[in-house]
Every structure is written in C-alpha cells, then in structure tokens.
Amino acid sequence: MEALSILEEKIAQLVESKKKDQQKIVELTSELETLQVENTDLSAEVEKLEEALLYTQASSEEAEEKQQQAKASVEELIKSIDGLIASEPQS
C-alpha cells in the first residue's frame, strides 16, 4: 500500500507541474500577443520616421539648391558691377 501512496503523490506532483506549465504557456502567449501589437506599432512609427527623414532630406537638398542659385546670382551681380565700374571713364 505504501507504493500506491507514493504513486498517488507522484501523480499529484506531475498534475501540479503540468498546471504550472499550462499557466506559464498562457502567460507567455499573452506576452507574445502584446509584443506583436507593440512590434506592429513600432514598425508603423519607424515607417513614419523614415518618410519624415526622406521629406527632410528632400527639403534640405532643395534649400541647398536654392542657396547655390542665390550665391551664383550674387556672384554674377558682383561681376556685372565690377564690369560697369571698369568700363566707366576714370576721372
């Protein structure tokens, strides 16, 4: 009879262990779902940031191009003024 008692005890321990395992599986499944939602949200945020970065780079390139055009216009104006000054009769 003692062997039967030990067997019952071992079965009870095994059942308790499996219940804990099942509880852990439920917790991990819930955590996985939460992380999947968070991952989706973060992926969307990364996409928005990449788009903003591309827009900023395009705006920066456009501003640099306009700055170069303005610089070229100023240099051309300086050359024109120098030409006018050089062509005026010296008194």
C-alpha positions as MATLAB code, in Angstrom:
seq = 'MEALSILEEKIAQLVESKKKDQQKIVELTSELETLQVENTDLSAEVEKLEEALLYTQASSEEAEEKQQQAKASVEELIKSIDGLIASEPQS';
ca = [
       0.000    0.000    0.000;
       2.895    2.313    0.618;
       3.868    2.075   -3.077;
       0.346    3.096   -4.057;
       0.543    6.127   -1.777;
       3.876    7.145   -3.294;
       2.401    6.696   -6.789;
      -0.573    8.935   -5.897;
       1.841   11.547   -4.540;
       3.968   11.437   -7.701;
       0.856   11.723   -9.912;
      -0.350   14.709   -7.870;
       3.083   16.360   -8.287;
       3.008   15.670  -12.022;
      -0.505   17.132  -12.358;
       0.566   20.235  -10.389;
       3.663   20.610  -12.571;
       1.562   20.406  -15.749;
      -0.880   23.009  -14.374;
       2.033   25.369  -13.746;
       3.347   24.678  -17.248;
      -0.073   25.439  -18.732;
      -0.301   28.669  -16.719;
       3.153   29.684  -17.966;
       2.090   28.929  -21.565;
      -0.968   31.179  -21.139;
       1.206   33.973  -19.705;
       3.770   33.661  -22.486;
       1.048   33.591  -25.150;
      -0.422   36.775  -23.727;
       3.011   38.396  -23.623;
       3.635   37.320  -27.220;
       0.382   38.922  -28.351;
       1.298   42.134  -26.536;
       4.743   42.159  -28.113;
       3.284   41.529  -31.571;
       0.984   44.546  -31.195;
       3.894   46.635  -29.910;
       6.028   45.459  -32.827;
       3.321   46.481  -35.294;
       3.027   49.901  -33.650;
       6.794   50.394  -33.657;
       7.065   49.299  -37.286;
       4.455   51.899  -38.231;
       6.360   54.530  -36.238;
       9.626   53.598  -37.975;
       7.908   53.930  -41.346;
       6.582   57.386  -40.420;
      10.040   58.468  -39.237;
      11.658   57.185  -42.440;
       9.129   59.136  -44.519;
       9.774   62.256  -42.430;
      13.516   61.800  -42.873;
      13.152   61.469  -46.635;
      10.981   64.606  -46.714;
      13.528   66.475  -44.588;
      16.374   65.362  -46.842;
      14.458   66.461  -49.933;
      13.668   69.816  -48.322;
      17.295   70.211  -47.281;
      18.513   69.415  -50.800;
      16.018   71.885  -52.240;
      17.133   74.589  -49.803;
      20.783   73.895  -50.639;
      19.998   74.143  -54.350;
      18.251   77.483  -53.822;
      21.208   78.683  -51.749;
      23.587   77.738  -54.574;
      21.388   79.561  -57.083;
      21.325   82.659  -54.874;
      25.104   82.506  -54.465;
      25.562   82.213  -58.231;
      23.216   85.176  -58.761;
      25.156   87.290  -56.260;
      28.466   86.360  -57.891;
      27.040   87.260  -61.306;
      25.788   90.572  -59.918;
      29.216   91.326  -58.452;
      30.846   90.585  -61.818;
      28.350   92.875  -63.559;
      29.025   95.683  -61.080;
      32.784   95.191  -61.469;
      32.323   95.338  -65.274;
      30.335   98.565  -65.016;
      32.920  100.114  -62.729;
      35.761   99.062  -65.027;
      34.018  100.456  -68.115;
      33.308  103.879  -66.562;
      35.703  106.577  -67.624;
      38.291  107.292  -64.977;
      38.290  110.909  -63.826;
];
